[in-house]
Every structure is written in structure tokens, then in C-alpha cells.
Amino acid sequence: MPTNQIQLIRDCIRNVPDFPKPGIQFKDITPVLSNPAAFNAAIEVLAAPYKNSNIDLVVGIEARGFIFGTPVARLLGVGFVPIRKPGKLPWKTRSASYELEYGSDALEIHADAVAKGQRVLVVDDLLATGGTARAACDLLEEMGANVVEIAVLIELESLEGRGKLAPFRTRSVLTF
């Protein structure tokens, strides 16, 4: 990855102390999104490793995974599939529940969104504890898809989410 693109993206990440609660250092991506050069760089570096990977679909996790996943799919010349919170998809769905530090949640995907054997790339903005990405990958594999990799813009290494995702491979553009 070109270091000038990575540095541009890093320079646009805004740290917001004590959000959403005291002690949390929130990594705000909205300055990346509002800067055309940084946003283009983010999409390019997320997509670049997969240009010759025979990816069939990009799957984005609600909601910021949609922001990055859709243009990555376009660059790769493949379709895009959203994974959403419960009750947001209009067709028959499959779901997976997962645990959060403060409770539980679930994800849903259209029952016909992926076909058995399709090679999918999962895209999201951030990898923290790994629970959401793990649920998405498990759901995709239950449907017969082959999860090639998980690609994220930011990984918070101290939260050890990568460990929860094994054996799925994970690639991050920036680590903090």
C-alpha cells in the first residue's frame, strides 16, 4: 500500500476523547469521508489486495460497512450484499445472534443473497472486539459462502478482535 495514501487517511482520522463514554478514545472516520482524496485513498487501499482474488461479492456490515463496501465492490467489478440489523431487510432473511460487552444483538441477510461456493469479501470500517464481524462470517459460511477475508479501515489492536475472528483472515489499513 502506498505510504502517502495511508498517511493521508491516518491524518484525517479524528480522535474524540470520552465518546461514547468516559475513557473511550473514539476514532471518527467522518473527516475521511468528507475529504475526497482521503475517501478515494481509503477505497483504493481497501480494494487493492483483492483485484486478482476472484471475489464474487463484497458483503458490507451495517452501517459504515456499506459506505466502504459499495465502492470497493464497484472497483472490483462485483456485486454488493448488505448485512443489516434485524427488521431492516424486506425479503426472507437468515440471522445470527452475537454477544456484546453489554448485551446481545443480531444480524440479518437476505436468504438468497449468497450462493453456495461464492467467494466473499467482508468489509467494515472498524474492527474492535470482533463480535459483529464474527457473526457476519459465521452467517455467510452457514449459507455456503467462502469468506476470503475481512477487510477493515481501522483495527483497534488492544481490543483483540482479530483473535475472535480466527480462522478467518483479516486485513486492516490502519491499526491503533
N, C-alpha and C positions, 0 to 999 in steps of 0.2 A: 504494500500500500504506500502510495506517495506520502512522504512525511509532511509536505506542505499542506496537503488536504487534511490529514489527521490533525495537524496543529490548528488549522482554521476551525475545524469542528470543535476541538477542545477549547479554543479561545471563546467560542460562542456559548458554551455551557455555563449557565449562571448557577452559582451556589446560593441557596436560600436557607439560612440557618433557622433552626427550630420550626420547620414546617414538615409535616402537618402537626407535629407536637414537639415539645422541648427535647433537645438532644439529637434530633434528626437533621442531617445536612442534605437537603433536597437538591437533586440535580435537575435543573429546569432546562428542558430542550426547546422551549418556545423561541429563544433567540436564534437557534439553529434554523428553525422553520421560517422565521421572518427574514433571514439573510439568504438571498438566492444562491450565492456562491457556496455558502456552508451547507445549505439543504441539498444542492446538487452534489457536492462532495460526499455528503453522508450517503446518498442513494448510490452513487458510483462505488464507494468503497464497500458498502454492504453487498452489492451485486457482483462485483468483480471476481471473487473467488469461484463463482458458480456459472460463469459464462460458458464453460465447456463441460458442465456436470450432468447434462441430460436431465435437468429438473423438469418435471411435468407441471407442477403447480407451486405457487407461493401461498402459504397459509399465514394470515395475519391475526394476531390476538388483539381483541378489543381493548382499548380503542386506538392507542398510539401505534400498535402494530399495523393498523390499516394505513396510517399516514406514511409509514416507511415501506410496508409490504406491497402496496399497489404499484408505486413507481418501480420498485425492484422487479416485480413481475413483468412490467412493461419493458424494462431494459433486457430482461431475459427472454422476452417473447413468449411468455406462458400465461396461463390464467391465474386468477387470484380467488382465494376462498377465505371468507371471514369466519372466525370462531368468536362467538358472542356470549354475553351474559344471558341467563335464562329468560325466555319470553320475548326475545327480540327478533327471532327469525320466523318468517311466515309459513314455512313448509314443515314437513315431518322432520324431526330432529333426533339426534343422538346426543347424549350428555355424559359428562364426567364431573364428579364432585371432588373437591380437594380441600385440605385444611389450611387455614391461615393462622397467623400467630394469635388472632383474636376471635376466631370462629371458623366458619366454613363458607365455601362458595361453590359455584358450578359454572361450567362452560357448555355451550351447545354448538353443534354444527349441523347443517342440513344432512339428512340421512343419505342423500345421493351426491354429496359434494366431492367425494374422492372415490376412485375405483381401486379395487384390489391391485396391488403391484405398482401403483403410481408413486413416483419419486417426488417427495415434497420437501420444500424448504420452509421452516417455520421462522417467521420474522416478528420481532418485537423491539420496542425502544430500549427496554431495561431488563436486566437480569438481576434480581435481588435474592430472595430466598429460594427461587426456583419452583415453587408450588404451582403457579399458573402454567408455566411452560411445560412442566412435567405432566400436568393433567391434559394439556393440549396434545402432547406427543403420545401419551397413552391412548387417548381417544382416537387419534389418527391411526395408530397401529392396530387397535381393535377393529377398525374399519378395513384393514388390509393394506393401508398405505405404508410405504417405506420412507421413514423420516431420514433424509440425507444428513441434515444438520439443522441446528438452531442458530440463527444469526441475530445479534443484538447490537444496537449502537453503543450502549453503556453496560458495563458489568460492575457491580459493587462487590469486589472480591471478599471483603470482610464478612459478608453475609453467607458465603459458601454455597450459593445456589448451584454452581456448576456440579458440585458433588452430588446433589439431589437428582441431577439430570442423567447421570451415568446409567446406561451405556451410550446415550445419545451424545453425539459430538456437538460442541458449542464453539462458536466463533464470536468474539466481541471486537468492536472497533476501538473502543476506549475502555480502560479499566481505572477504577478509583478505589 
